[in-house]
Amino acid sequence: MVKSLIESEVKNKLRIILGVLFIEYLIIVFSGISFTNLSGDMLFSIGVDPLFWLIYIAKIPQTILKYTWLAILYDIGIFLSFIFLIYNPFKNKIAVVLFCLLLVFYVSYMGLIGTRNYMTGFFLVLLPFLFKEDKNRQISFGVLRYFLLFFYVSAAFIKIQQSSIYDLNYYSKILINQLTPYYLEHNFSWRTVVNLYLVGHPYFSRILFLSGLLLECIPIVGFFTKRFDPYLATLILLFHLSNWFIMDIAPIGQIAFICTLFFSKKIYKNRRF
């Protein structure tokens, strides 16, 4: 009885993570990014990641986008896989299918826009779901957790190593580069007004930059204890939301990945997962 209740509680936590990931996927789709919407567009930048090369050498994205009916089936496959996996997060075979589908989708999306960003969590969050044995799931969840922490801490260390903390105008330069399209389009929305204010007040913008840098550094605490994981997740989300507000860098594709920290203690305590 107790074991059944524990497994049910863990399953609900995993459903929340998968549900958030599903919502992120739907937001991306409704913004106009899906294989169905991109059908016929064959312009790609494959980048330097060998994993990208393999997928393109196999002509997987090219084939999907060449045939509209195949693109529609692919999108339906992602949708149904989400539904089935949310219903039963312990079905690793469904997780494998969804992981592969989202990986190809991510590679195609990044290749289309010609950039690489923090959206790797979009498919990496499914890593623990791929394994059938509880022990393997626990190990993979631990690896995923440390990778998430390393992701943000290393980003902070790179900024420090580049001596950006000593450059008064560093953040102002980032803001100018990030919102250049707004200026070219004569888009003077509230975000542009905030951007211009920060560019014109480098001391204040520097305080914001150092605050963001501190938020990226704090996850280093997670390497020593899981006790503060929910608070670390909150701070990381705050970092992303502030970037979204100021620089229009939406964290869509990374939120579910971050949410794993909210439930890490609960999941680790139990045998299932």
C-alpha positions as CSV (number, residue, x, y, z in Angstrom):
1,M,0.0,0.0,0.0
2,V,2.7,2.4,1.0
3,K,4.8,1.5,-2.0
4,S,1.8,2.1,-4.3
5,L,1.2,5.5,-2.8
6,I,4.9,6.4,-3.2
7,E,5.0,5.3,-6.9
8,S,1.8,7.3,-7.5
9,E,3.3,10.4,-6.0
10,V,6.5,10.1,-8.1
11,K,4.5,9.4,-11.2
12,N,2.5,12.6,-10.7
13,K,5.8,14.6,-10.3
14,L,7.1,13.2,-13.5
15,R,3.8,14.0,-15.2
16,I,4.2,17.6,-14.2
17,I,7.7,17.7,-15.8
18,L,6.4,16.1,-19.0
19,G,3.3,18.3,-19.0
20,V,5.5,21.4,-18.8
21,L,7.6,20.1,-21.7
22,F,4.4,19.4,-23.7
23,I,3.3,23.0,-23.1
24,E,6.6,24.3,-24.3
25,Y,6.3,22.2,-27.4
26,L,2.8,23.5,-28.1
27,I,4.0,27.1,-27.7
28,I,6.7,26.5,-30.3
29,V,4.2,24.9,-32.6
30,F,1.7,27.7,-32.3
31,S,4.4,30.2,-32.9
32,G,4.7,28.7,-36.4
33,I,7.6,26.3,-35.9
34,S,6.7,22.7,-36.7
35,F,7.6,20.3,-39.5
36,T,4.2,20.9,-41.0
37,N,4.7,24.7,-41.1
38,L,8.3,24.4,-42.3
39,S,7.5,21.9,-45.0
40,G,9.3,22.8,-48.2
41,D,12.0,24.9,-46.5
42,M,15.4,23.3,-47.2
43,L,17.8,26.0,-46.0
44,F,19.9,24.7,-43.2
45,S,23.1,25.5,-41.3
46,I,24.3,22.2,-39.7
47,G,26.9,23.8,-37.4
48,V,29.9,22.0,-35.9
49,D,28.2,19.4,-33.8
50,P,28.9,15.9,-35.2
51,L,25.5,14.7,-34.0
52,F,24.0,17.3,-36.4
53,W,26.1,16.0,-39.2
54,L,24.9,12.4,-38.7
55,I,21.3,13.4,-38.8
56,Y,21.8,15.5,-41.9
57,I,24.0,12.9,-43.6
58,A,21.1,10.5,-43.1
59,K,18.9,13.1,-44.8
60,I,16.2,12.8,-42.1
61,P,15.2,16.5,-41.9
62,Q,15.5,16.9,-45.7
63,T,13.2,13.9,-46.3
64,I,10.6,15.0,-43.7
65,L,10.4,18.5,-45.1
66,K,10.3,17.3,-48.7
67,Y,6.9,15.6,-48.2
68,T,4.1,17.5,-46.5
69,W,2.2,14.3,-45.6
70,L,5.3,13.0,-43.8
71,A,5.8,16.3,-41.9
72,I,2.2,16.1,-40.7
73,L,2.6,12.5,-39.6
74,Y,5.8,13.4,-37.8
75,D,4.1,16.2,-35.8
76,I,1.2,13.9,-35.0
77,G,3.7,11.3,-33.8
78,I,5.2,13.8,-31.4
79,F,1.8,14.8,-30.1
80,L,0.6,11.3,-29.5
81,S,3.9,10.3,-27.9
82,F,3.5,13.1,-25.4
83,I,0.0,12.0,-24.5
84,F,1.0,8.4,-24.0
85,L,4.1,9.2,-22.0
86,I,2.3,11.7,-19.7
87,Y,-0.3,9.0,-19.1
88,N,2.5,6.5,-18.0
89,P,5.9,8.1,-17.5
90,F,7.4,4.6,-16.8
91,K,6.9,3.4,-20.4
92,N,10.5,3.7,-21.6
93,K,9.8,2.6,-25.1
94,I,7.5,5.5,-25.7
95,A,10.1,7.8,-24.1
96,V,12.7,6.5,-26.6
97,V,10.4,7.3,-29.5
98,L,9.7,10.8,-28.2
99,F,13.3,11.5,-27.4
100,C,14.3,10.6,-31.0
101,L,11.4,12.7,-32.5
102,L,12.3,15.7,-30.4
103,L,16.0,15.4,-31.1
104,V,15.5,15.5,-34.8
105,F,13.0,18.3,-34.4
106,Y,15.5,20.3,-32.3
107,V,18.4,19.7,-34.8
108,S,16.1,20.7,-37.7
109,Y,14.9,23.8,-35.9
110,M,18.4,24.9,-34.9
111,G,19.7,24.2,-38.4
112,L,16.9,26.3,-39.9
113,I,17.5,29.4,-37.7
114,G,21.3,29.0,-38.1
115,T,22.1,29.2,-34.4
116,R,22.6,27.1,-31.2
117,N,21.0,28.0,-27.9
118,Y,20.1,26.7,-24.5
119,M,17.2,24.6,-25.8
120,T,19.2,21.3,-25.5
121,G,17.1,20.7,-22.4
122,F,14.2,20.3,-24.7
123,F,15.2,16.7,-25.4
124,L,17.8,16.0,-22.7
125,V,15.1,16.2,-20.1
126,L,13.8,12.9,-21.4
127,L,17.1,11.1,-20.7
128,P,16.0,9.4,-17.4
129,F,12.8,8.2,-19.0
130,L,14.7,6.1,-21.6
131,F,15.7,3.4,-19.1
132,K,13.6,0.6,-17.9
133,E,15.5,-0.4,-14.8
134,D,15.0,1.9,-11.7
135,K,18.8,1.9,-10.9
136,N,19.6,3.2,-14.4
137,R,17.0,5.8,-14.2
138,Q,18.3,7.0,-10.9
139,I,21.8,7.3,-12.3
140,S,20.7,9.1,-15.5
141,F,18.6,11.5,-13.4
142,G,21.7,12.3,-11.3
143,V,23.8,12.8,-14.5
144,L,21.1,15.1,-15.9
145,R,21.0,17.1,-12.7
146,Y,24.7,17.7,-12.6
147,F,24.7,18.6,-16.2
148,L,22.0,21.2,-15.6
149,L,24.0,22.7,-12.7
150,F,27.2,22.7,-14.8
151,F,25.4,24.3,-17.7
152,Y,24.7,27.5,-15.7
153,V,27.8,27.6,-13.5
154,S,30.1,27.2,-16.5
155,A,28.3,30.0,-18.3
156,A,29.0,32.3,-15.4
157,F,32.7,31.2,-15.2
158,I,33.1,31.9,-18.9
159,K,31.8,35.5,-18.4
160,I,34.1,36.0,-15.5
161,Q,37.1,34.5,-17.4
162,Q,36.4,37.0,-20.3
163,S,36.7,39.8,-17.8
164,S,33.3,41.0,-18.6
165,I,32.7,42.0,-15.0
166,Y,35.3,44.7,-15.3
167,D,33.8,46.3,-18.4
168,L,31.3,49.0,-17.5
169,N,29.7,49.0,-21.0
170,Y,29.7,45.2,-21.5
171,Y,26.0,44.7,-20.8
172,S,25.1,47.8,-22.8
173,K,26.9,46.3,-25.8
174,I,24.9,43.0,-25.4
175,L,21.7,44.9,-25.2
176,I,22.4,46.9,-28.4
177,N,23.3,43.8,-30.3
178,Q,20.4,41.8,-29.0
179,L,17.7,44.4,-29.9
180,T,19.2,45.7,-33.2
181,P,16.3,44.2,-35.1
182,Y,13.9,46.3,-33.0
183,Y,15.8,49.5,-33.9
184,L,15.9,48.6,-37.6
185,E,12.2,47.9,-37.6
186,H,11.5,51.2,-35.7
187,N,9.8,49.1,-33.0
188,F,9.6,51.4,-30.0
189,S,7.7,49.1,-27.7
190,W,8.1,49.1,-23.9
191,R,11.0,46.6,-24.3
192,T,12.8,49.0,-26.6
193,V,12.2,51.8,-24.1
194,V,13.7,49.7,-21.3
195,N,16.6,48.8,-23.5
196,L,17.4,52.4,-24.4
197,Y,17.2,53.4,-20.7
198,L,19.7,50.7,-19.7
199,V,22.1,51.5,-22.6
200,G,22.0,55.1,-21.5
201,H,22.6,54.2,-17.8
202,P,25.6,51.8,-17.9
203,Y,26.0,51.8,-14.1
204,F,22.5,50.6,-13.6
205,S,22.8,48.0,-16.4
206,R,26.0,46.8,-14.9
207,I,24.2,46.1,-11.6
208,L,21.6,44.1,-13.5
209,F,24.4,42.2,-15.3
210,L,26.2,41.3,-12.1
211,S,22.9,40.3,-10.5
212,G,22.3,37.9,-13.4
213,L,25.9,36.6,-13.1
214,L,25.3,35.9,-9.4
215,L,22.1,34.0,-10.2
216,E,24.2,31.8,-12.6
217,C,26.9,31.2,-10.0
218,I,24.6,30.2,-7.2
219,P,23.7,26.7,-8.7
220,I,27.3,25.7,-7.7
221,V,25.7,25.0,-4.3
222,G,23.8,22.0,-5.9
223,F,27.1,20.2,-6.4
224,F,27.3,19.7,-2.6
225,T,23.7,19.2,-1.6
226,K,20.2,18.6,-3.0
227,R,18.6,20.4,-0.1
228,F,18.3,23.7,-1.9
229,D,17.3,22.3,-5.4
230,P,13.9,23.9,-5.4
231,Y,15.4,27.3,-4.5
232,L,18.0,26.9,-7.2
233,A,15.4,26.1,-9.8
234,T,13.5,29.3,-8.7
235,L,16.6,31.4,-9.1
236,I,17.4,29.9,-12.5
237,L,13.9,30.6,-13.7
238,L,14.2,34.1,-12.4
239,F,17.4,34.5,-14.4
240,H,15.6,33.4,-17.6
241,L,12.5,35.5,-16.9
242,S,14.6,38.6,-16.5
243,N,16.4,37.9,-19.7
244,W,13.0,37.4,-21.4
245,F,11.7,40.7,-20.0
246,I,14.8,42.7,-20.9
247,M,16.3,41.1,-24.0
248,D,13.4,39.1,-25.4
249,I,15.3,35.8,-25.0
250,A,12.4,33.4,-24.2
251,P,13.3,30.3,-22.1
252,I,10.9,28.1,-24.0
253,G,12.5,24.7,-24.4
254,Q,14.4,24.9,-21.1
255,I,11.7,25.3,-18.5
256,A,10.8,21.6,-18.1
257,F,14.6,20.8,-17.8
258,I,14.8,23.3,-14.9
259,C,11.7,22.0,-13.3
260,T,13.4,18.7,-12.6
261,L,15.2,20.4,-9.8
262,F,11.9,21.1,-8.1
263,F,11.3,17.4,-7.6
264,S,14.8,16.0,-7.4
265,K,14.7,15.3,-3.7
266,K,11.3,13.6,-3.9
267,I,12.3,11.4,-6.9
268,Y,15.7,10.5,-5.4
269,K,14.1,9.3,-2.2
270,N,12.0,6.7,-3.8
271,R,12.8,3.4,-5.4
272,R,10.7,4.1,-8.5
273,F,12.7,6.5,-10.7
